[in-house]
Amino acid sequence: MTMHPSKTDNPLMPKAVYFLAILLASVTFVPTAAHAGLFGNQLMVNGAGATFPYPLYSKWFAEYQKLHPGIAINYQAIGSGGGIRQLLDETVDFGASDVPMTDEQLKQAPRSVVHIPATSGAIVMTYNLPPLKSPIKLTGAIIADIYQKKITKWTDPRLLELNPELKTLFAQGSDANGSNADILVVHRADGSGTSAVFTEYLSKVSESWKKEVGHGTALRWPTGIGGKGNDGVTSFVKQIPGSIGFVELVFAKTLKLPYALLENSRHEWVDASMESVTAAAEGALKDMPEDFRTSIIQRNAPNAYPISSFTYLLIPAKAPADDHGQYRAILDFMKWGLTEGQKLSPALFYAPLPKALVDRILKRVNQLEGTK
């Protein structure tokens, strides 16, 4: 997510977003190599990766540095794929990714890599329609068909059945502003963990999508226009009547964008919230693997939001030979993030991890080399 806080008169940037932009801009990026040791009087820890948790990580790093002024954490939000690449190349002390590393990627790693779930969040379907009394309702199958160009009109019978208000809105095929009922699909133009999570969801709810398109950080979209980052998708949706796109919950909440209620695997209509994302995480506890690499998408749990996802911090299982204290600093920071840091999550629209999961993760962190 790239924001430029130099102007406050941008109609797409209300005060809340401006504040968020200032927060993101407050993290200082220092062009220094990994394991460089002290930078001035500070121990420099370098990380890179996912943009999805960037607002929360930025807050965490700032608060942690207040408690530990001798440690500076330099994090570059370059995307999940970039974070994994830099970790494999050993140019950073830690990586971050919205999707777990594959078995093949783990085999390529110079040292064993540990996945640490840091927080969880949601992806929502935002849309540009004249004001409605309540959010529209969408099933996974309908979303997949919209993104495969099988549903192209807001007046499609399947949409009208779930959303009677649309019948009045698009009477005679046009709304009050004179626009027609065409649906304009917006997707990501760049490779991203957000796209990987969204398309994994579509692959789980639609056999057609799974066979014909698949899932991943970057793929060939069957229809629509691409926006770079969440801000690019949002810009298109806000400008084009009848459009629909997927963005992270934190972005939709901050910009006060409308977003749909989704049907989960238990056929419940669920709003994206801290509670419904945590419910999805709790639904994964019973079969959580030891390495924490799992999906919480479309979990069969009460009130679970279907497009929920963990985001991971990726660290080596052992300190490198040229370590100057960064490894211990990373482990101590993770302990803080899993405990005190979780309390900061709701204010930025991320869901705190379930306590039972936090206890398991802390146990794993304590097993790592260099831990007190």
C-alpha positions as CSV (number, residue, x, y, z in Angstrom):
1,M,0.0,0.0,0.0
2,T,1.6,3.3,-1.1
3,M,0.3,6.5,0.3
4,H,1.6,10.1,-0.1
5,P,0.7,12.3,2.9
6,S,1.9,15.5,1.3
7,K,-1.6,16.8,0.5
8,T,-4.7,16.8,2.7
9,D,-7.1,18.0,0.0
10,N,-7.3,14.7,-1.9
11,P,-11.0,13.6,-2.0
12,L,-9.9,10.0,-1.6
13,M,-8.0,10.7,1.5
14,P,-10.2,11.8,4.5
15,K,-8.6,12.7,7.8
16,A,-8.5,9.1,9.0
17,V,-6.5,8.0,5.9
18,Y,-4.3,11.0,6.2
19,F,-3.5,10.0,9.8
20,L,-2.8,6.5,8.6
21,A,-0.5,7.8,5.9
22,I,1.5,9.8,8.4
23,L,1.8,6.7,10.6
24,L,3.2,4.7,7.7
25,A,5.5,7.4,6.6
26,S,6.9,7.6,10.2
27,V,8.8,4.4,9.8
28,T,12.4,5.2,8.7
29,F,13.8,3.0,6.0
30,V,17.6,2.8,6.2
31,P,19.4,1.3,3.2
32,T,21.7,-1.0,5.1
33,A,22.5,-4.7,4.5
34,A,21.2,-7.4,6.7
35,H,23.4,-8.4,9.7
36,A,25.2,-5.0,9.5
37,G,25.3,-4.8,13.3
38,L,25.1,-1.4,14.9
39,F,23.8,1.6,12.9
40,G,25.1,4.5,15.0
41,N,24.2,3.6,18.5
42,Q,21.3,1.3,17.5
43,L,21.2,-2.4,16.6
44,M,19.6,-2.5,13.2
45,V,17.2,-5.3,12.3
46,N,16.1,-5.6,8.7
47,G,12.9,-7.2,7.4
48,A,10.8,-7.1,4.2
49,G,7.6,-8.6,2.8
50,A,3.8,-8.4,3.1
51,T,1.9,-5.1,2.6
52,F,-1.3,-6.5,4.2
53,P,-0.1,-6.2,7.8
54,Y,2.0,-3.0,7.2
55,P,-0.1,-0.6,9.1
56,L,-0.1,-2.8,12.2
57,Y,3.6,-3.7,11.9
58,S,4.5,0.0,11.6
59,K,2.6,0.7,14.8
60,W,4.3,-2.3,16.5
61,F,7.8,-1.3,15.4
62,A,7.2,2.3,16.6
63,E,5.9,1.2,20.0
64,Y,8.5,-1.5,20.5
65,Q,11.3,1.0,19.8
66,K,10.0,3.3,22.5
67,L,10.5,0.5,25.0
68,H,13.8,-0.5,23.4
69,P,15.5,2.6,22.0
70,G,18.7,0.7,21.2
71,I,16.9,-1.4,18.6
72,A,15.6,-0.1,15.2
73,I,13.5,-2.3,13.0
74,N,13.7,-1.4,9.3
75,Y,10.8,-3.0,7.4
76,Q,10.2,-2.6,3.7
77,A,6.7,-3.5,2.5
78,I,7.5,-5.0,-0.9
79,G,5.0,-7.8,-1.0
80,S,4.9,-11.3,0.2
81,G,6.8,-12.7,-2.7
82,G,9.6,-10.1,-2.3
83,G,9.8,-10.9,1.4
84,I,10.3,-14.6,0.7
85,R,12.9,-13.9,-1.9
86,Q,14.9,-11.7,0.3
87,L,14.8,-14.2,3.1
88,L,16.0,-17.0,0.8
89,D,18.8,-14.6,-0.4
90,E,19.6,-13.9,3.2
91,T,19.5,-10.1,2.6
92,V,17.1,-9.6,5.5
93,D,16.9,-10.8,9.1
94,F,13.3,-11.8,8.8
95,G,10.6,-11.9,6.1
96,A,6.8,-11.5,6.1
97,S,4.2,-13.2,4.0
98,D,0.4,-13.4,3.8
99,V,0.7,-17.0,2.5
100,P,2.9,-19.7,3.9
101,M,6.1,-20.7,2.0
102,T,5.7,-23.8,-0.2
103,D,7.6,-27.0,0.4
104,E,9.8,-26.2,-2.6
105,Q,10.6,-22.7,-1.2
106,L,11.5,-24.2,2.2
107,K,13.9,-26.6,0.5
108,Q,15.6,-23.7,-1.2
109,A,16.2,-21.9,2.1
110,P,19.8,-21.9,3.3
111,R,18.5,-22.5,6.8
112,S,15.3,-23.9,8.2
113,V,12.5,-21.3,8.3
114,V,9.9,-21.0,11.0
115,H,6.4,-19.5,10.3
116,I,5.0,-17.3,13.1
117,P,1.4,-16.2,12.7
118,A,1.4,-12.5,13.7
119,T,-2.2,-11.4,13.3
120,S,-5.2,-12.1,11.1
121,G,-7.4,-10.0,8.9
122,A,-10.0,-10.1,6.2
123,I,-10.5,-9.3,2.5
124,V,-13.9,-7.7,1.6
125,M,-15.9,-7.1,-1.5
126,T,-16.4,-3.3,-2.0
127,Y,-18.7,-1.9,-4.7
128,N,-19.9,1.4,-6.3
129,L,-23.7,1.5,-6.2
130,P,-26.0,4.3,-5.2
131,P,-26.8,4.3,-1.4
132,L,-28.6,1.2,-0.3
133,K,-30.4,0.6,3.0
134,S,-28.2,-2.4,3.8
135,P,-25.0,-4.0,2.5
136,I,-25.5,-6.3,-0.5
137,K,-25.3,-10.1,0.0
138,L,-22.9,-12.3,-2.0
139,T,-22.2,-16.0,-2.1
140,G,-18.8,-17.4,-3.0
141,A,-20.2,-18.9,-6.2
142,I,-21.7,-15.6,-7.3
143,I,-18.4,-13.8,-6.7
144,A,-16.5,-16.4,-8.7
145,D,-19.0,-16.1,-11.5
146,I,-18.7,-12.3,-11.5
147,Y,-14.9,-12.6,-11.8
148,Q,-15.3,-15.2,-14.6
149,K,-17.6,-13.0,-16.5
150,K,-20.5,-15.4,-16.1
151,I,-22.5,-12.8,-14.2
152,T,-22.2,-9.4,-15.9
153,K,-25.3,-7.5,-14.7
154,W,-26.4,-6.3,-11.3
155,T,-29.9,-7.4,-12.5
156,D,-28.9,-11.0,-12.8
157,P,-31.6,-13.2,-11.2
158,R,-29.2,-14.7,-8.7
159,L,-28.2,-11.2,-7.4
160,L,-31.8,-10.0,-7.3
161,E,-32.9,-13.0,-5.3
162,L,-30.5,-12.2,-2.6
163,N,-30.8,-8.4,-2.9
164,P,-34.4,-7.3,-3.6
165,E,-33.3,-3.6,-3.3
166,L,-31.5,-4.0,-6.6
167,K,-34.8,-4.5,-8.4
168,T,-35.8,-1.0,-7.5
169,L,-32.4,0.5,-8.0
170,F,-32.1,-0.8,-11.6
171,A,-35.7,-0.5,-12.7
172,Q,-35.8,-0.4,-16.5
173,G,-32.1,-1.3,-16.5
174,S,-30.8,2.0,-15.2
175,D,-30.4,3.7,-11.8
176,A,-31.2,7.3,-10.8
177,N,-27.9,8.5,-12.3
178,G,-28.6,7.0,-15.7
179,S,-25.9,4.3,-15.6
180,N,-26.8,0.8,-16.8
181,A,-26.6,-2.4,-14.7
182,D,-23.3,-3.6,-16.1
183,I,-20.8,-5.0,-13.5
184,L,-17.3,-3.8,-13.9
185,V,-14.7,-6.1,-12.2
186,V,-11.6,-4.6,-10.6
187,H,-8.7,-6.8,-9.5
188,R,-5.1,-6.4,-8.6
189,A,-2.6,-5.5,-11.3
190,D,0.4,-6.4,-9.2
191,G,1.3,-9.7,-7.6
192,S,0.2,-9.8,-4.0
193,G,-0.6,-11.9,-1.0
194,T,-4.1,-10.3,-1.0
195,S,-4.7,-11.8,-4.5
196,A,-3.4,-15.2,-3.3
197,V,-5.9,-15.2,-0.4
198,F,-8.8,-14.0,-2.5
199,T,-8.2,-16.5,-5.4
200,E,-7.6,-19.4,-2.9
201,Y,-11.1,-18.5,-1.6
202,L,-12.6,-18.6,-5.1
203,S,-10.9,-22.0,-5.7
204,K,-12.6,-23.4,-2.6
205,V,-16.1,-22.1,-3.5
206,S,-16.0,-22.7,-7.3
207,E,-14.9,-25.8,-9.0
208,S,-14.9,-23.9,-12.3
209,W,-12.6,-21.2,-10.9
210,K,-10.3,-23.9,-9.5
211,K,-10.0,-25.7,-12.8
212,E,-9.9,-22.8,-15.2
213,V,-8.1,-20.0,-13.3
214,G,-6.5,-21.3,-10.1
215,H,-5.0,-19.3,-7.3
216,G,-1.7,-17.4,-6.6
217,T,-0.1,-14.0,-6.0
218,A,-0.3,-13.2,-9.7
219,L,-2.5,-14.8,-12.4
220,R,-4.3,-14.1,-15.6
221,W,-7.7,-12.6,-14.7
222,P,-10.6,-13.7,-16.9
223,T,-12.1,-10.1,-16.9
224,G,-11.9,-6.7,-15.5
225,I,-9.3,-3.9,-15.0
226,G,-6.3,-4.0,-12.7
227,G,-5.3,-1.5,-10.0
228,K,-2.0,-1.5,-8.3
229,G,-2.3,-2.1,-4.6
230,N,-5.4,-1.6,-2.5
231,D,-5.3,2.1,-3.3
232,G,-5.4,1.4,-7.0
233,V,-8.3,-1.0,-6.7
234,T,-10.1,1.5,-4.4
235,S,-9.5,4.4,-6.8
236,F,-11.2,2.5,-9.7
237,V,-14.1,1.3,-7.6
238,K,-14.8,4.8,-6.3
239,Q,-14.7,6.4,-9.8
240,I,-16.7,3.8,-11.8
241,P,-20.4,3.3,-11.1
242,G,-21.4,-0.4,-11.0
243,S,-17.9,-1.6,-10.2
244,I,-16.8,-4.2,-7.6
245,G,-13.4,-5.1,-6.2
246,F,-11.6,-6.8,-3.4
247,V,-9.6,-4.9,-0.8
248,E,-8.3,-5.5,2.7
249,L,-10.7,-4.8,5.6
250,V,-8.4,-2.2,7.1
251,F,-8.5,-0.2,3.9
252,A,-12.3,-0.4,3.5
253,K,-12.8,0.6,7.2
254,T,-10.4,3.5,7.0
255,L,-11.9,4.9,3.8
256,K,-15.5,4.1,4.9
257,L,-16.2,2.0,1.8
258,P,-19.3,-0.1,1.6
259,Y,-18.7,-3.9,1.5
260,A,-20.8,-7.0,1.1
261,L,-22.0,-9.5,3.6
262,L,-20.7,-12.9,2.6
263,E,-22.2,-16.4,3.1
264,N,-19.9,-18.7,5.0
265,S,-19.5,-22.5,4.8
266,R,-22.3,-22.8,7.4
267,H,-24.7,-20.7,5.2
268,E,-24.6,-17.8,7.7
269,W,-24.5,-14.2,6.4
270,V,-21.4,-12.8,8.0
271,D,-20.0,-9.3,8.3
272,A,-16.2,-8.8,8.2
273,S,-15.3,-7.9,11.8
274,M,-12.7,-8.6,14.5
275,E,-15.0,-11.2,16.0
276,S,-15.8,-13.1,12.7
277,V,-12.1,-13.2,11.7
278,T,-11.1,-14.5,15.1
279,A,-13.9,-17.1,14.8
280,A,-12.2,-18.3,11.6
281,A,-8.9,-18.6,13.3
282,E,-10.4,-20.5,16.2
283,G,-12.0,-22.9,13.7
284,A,-8.4,-23.8,12.6
285,L,-7.1,-24.7,16.1
286,K,-8.3,-28.3,16.1
287,D,-6.2,-29.3,13.1
288,M,-3.5,-26.7,13.3
289,P,-0.2,-28.2,12.0
290,E,3.0,-28.0,14.1
291,D,4.5,-25.5,11.6
292,F,1.4,-23.3,11.7
293,R,1.2,-23.3,7.9
294,T,-2.5,-23.5,7.4
295,S,-5.5,-21.6,5.8
296,I,-8.4,-20.1,7.7
297,I,-10.3,-19.4,4.5
298,Q,-13.9,-20.8,4.4
299,R,-13.5,-22.5,7.8
300,N,-16.5,-24.4,9.1
301,A,-17.0,-22.5,12.4
302,P,-19.9,-20.5,13.7
303,N,-19.8,-16.8,12.6
304,A,-16.5,-17.4,10.7
305,Y,-15.8,-14.8,8.0
306,P,-15.0,-16.8,4.9
307,I,-12.1,-14.7,3.4
308,S,-10.0,-14.5,6.5
309,S,-6.2,-15.0,6.6
310,F,-3.3,-15.2,8.9
311,T,-0.2,-13.2,8.0
312,Y,3.2,-14.6,9.0
313,L,6.6,-13.5,10.2
314,L,9.3,-15.7,8.7
315,I,12.5,-16.3,10.7
316,P,15.4,-18.7,10.5
317,A,15.3,-21.6,13.0
318,K,18.8,-20.7,14.1
319,A,20.9,-17.5,14.3
320,P,23.4,-16.9,11.4
321,A,27.1,-17.2,12.1
322,D,27.6,-13.4,11.6
323,D,24.7,-12.5,13.9
324,H,25.4,-9.3,16.0
325,G,22.3,-9.7,18.2
326,Q,19.6,-9.3,15.6
327,Y,18.3,-12.8,16.2
328,R,17.7,-12.3,19.9
329,A,16.1,-9.0,19.1
330,I,13.7,-10.6,16.6
331,L,12.6,-13.2,19.1
332,D,12.1,-10.7,21.8
333,F,10.1,-8.5,19.5
334,M,7.9,-11.5,18.5
335,K,7.1,-12.3,22.1
336,W,6.1,-8.6,22.6
337,G,4.0,-8.7,19.4
338,L,2.2,-11.9,20.4
339,T,1.3,-10.5,23.8
340,E,1.2,-6.7,24.2
341,G,1.2,-6.1,20.5
342,Q,-2.1,-8.0,20.1
343,K,-3.8,-5.3,22.1
344,L,-3.1,-2.8,19.4
345,S,-4.6,-4.8,16.6
346,P,-8.4,-3.9,16.8
347,A,-7.7,-0.2,16.5
348,L,-6.2,-0.8,13.1
349,F,-8.9,-3.4,12.1
350,Y,-6.8,-6.5,12.6
351,A,-8.1,-9.4,14.6
352,P,-6.1,-10.5,17.7
353,L,-5.0,-14.1,17.6
354,P,-6.9,-16.6,19.8
355,K,-5.2,-17.1,23.2
356,A,-4.9,-20.8,22.7
357,L,-3.0,-20.2,19.5
358,V,-0.8,-17.5,21.0
359,D,0.2,-20.0,23.8
360,R,1.3,-22.5,21.1
361,I,3.2,-19.9,19.1
362,L,5.0,-18.6,22.2
363,K,6.0,-22.2,23.1
364,R,7.6,-22.5,19.6
365,V,9.4,-19.2,19.9
366,N,10.8,-20.2,23.2
367,Q,12.3,-23.3,21.6
368,L,14.3,-21.3,19.1
369,E,18.0,-20.8,19.6
370,G,18.9,-17.6,21.3
371,T,15.8,-17.4,23.4
372,K,16.1,-16.7,27.1
